Amino acid sequence: MLRVKMVKLMLILLIGMALPELVTAQQQVTLKDALTYALQNNARVRKSKLDIEGGRYKVQEVRAQALPQLTGTAGLTYNPIIGQLVADFGGQAQAIKLGQNWNSNAGVQLSQQLFNQQVFTGLQAARSSEEYYNLTSQLTEEQIIELVANNYYQVLVNRQQLNVLDTNIKNVKTVEKVISNQFKNGLARKIDVDRISVNLTNLNTQREQVVNAIVQLENQLKFSMGMPVSTPIQLPVTELTQVTQLPVFTDSVDLANRTEVKLLNTQ
């Protein structure tokens, strides 16, 4: 009886441990979730953040050269064997030590550069590099957002196409049954049955191609997000509606505010 209770308890614990993983696997990834994940985990975005941090440290390093420099030194020396000098004093030989067992020294030096053109030139170059890395990071984020959004909607478009194919296959199967019954009753020709069978085969082939394309696009989406390809994701069911009104663009476009132009101006 005790053994049965232990087995039940182990089963409950195993189910409790597996339940969070099942819930996580069933979570849907919206476009906002995909973009947020990509901006935090994409390799290019993370590298650009590290470049910004490195540029900031470079500015601090160059700026430190223009600040007062305080240098301190200290030393401690131990001489296990000290040289001796033997001298004759009044007919008696005496040994005189030439040093001490322990020697120590310490010093402090304060320096300040009044003017150094190389330091100011380096500081200006470091600040330009920091601005360059900031713009590069901003441009990288914009490109990743565009890439992830395109991949996300490509998955939705192919899933919509899969739904259309499933509907067509269902309708063609219904027509195939009707024509087959008509052929059995002598109301249809054999070529009609063959034609509808070929259409059904073509639709099934197209469906397999779309299914494979969806798998590839999902992997491409996860790769662009910086997510392991083996991680299961589920996109919410979204109906793609037709765009009835196109966005209105102004005649004059301020190119100076584009990140690409700003980045070119810093080079």
Stockholm file with secondary structure:
# STOCKHOLM 1.0

chainA/1-267         MLRVKMVKLMLILLIGMALPELVTAQQQVTLKDALTYALQNNARVRKSKLDIEGGRYKVQEVRAQALPQLTGTAGLTYNPIIGQLVADFGGQAQAIKLGQNWNSNAGVQLSQQLFNQQVFTGLQAARSSEEYYNLTSQLTEEQIIELVANNYYQVLVNRQQLNVLDTNIKNVKTVEKVISNQFKNGLARKIDVDRISVNLTNLNTQREQVVNAIVQLENQLKFSMGMPVSTPIQLPVTELTQVTQLPVFTDSVDLANRTEVKLLNTQ
#=GR chainA/1-267 SS CHHHHHHHHHHHHHHHHHHHHHHHHTCBCCHHHHHHHHHHHCHHHHHHHHHHHHHHHHHHHHHHHTSCEEEEEEEEEECSSCCEEEEEETTEEEEEECSCSEEEEEEEEEECCSCCHHHHHHHHHHHHHHHHHHHHHHHHHHHHHHHHHHHHHHHHHHHHHHHHHHHHHHHHHHHHHHHHHHHHTTSSCHHHHHHHHHHHHHHHHHHHHHHHHHHHHHHHHHHHHTCCTTSCCBCCCCCCCCCCSCCCCCSCCCGGGSHHHHHHHHC
#=GC SS_cons         CHHHHHHHHHHHHHHHHHHHHHHHHTCBCCHHHHHHHHHHHCHHHHHHHHHHHHHHHHHHHHHHHTSCEEEEEEEEEECSSCCEEEEEETTEEEEEECSCSEEEEEEEEEECCSCCHHHHHHHHHHHHHHHHHHHHHHHHHHHHHHHHHHHHHHHHHHHHHHHHHHHHHHHHHHHHHHHHHHHHTTSSCHHHHHHHHHHHHHHHHHHHHHHHHHHHHHHHHHHHHTCCTTSCCBCCCCCCCCCCSCCCCCSCCCGGGSHHHHHHHHC
//
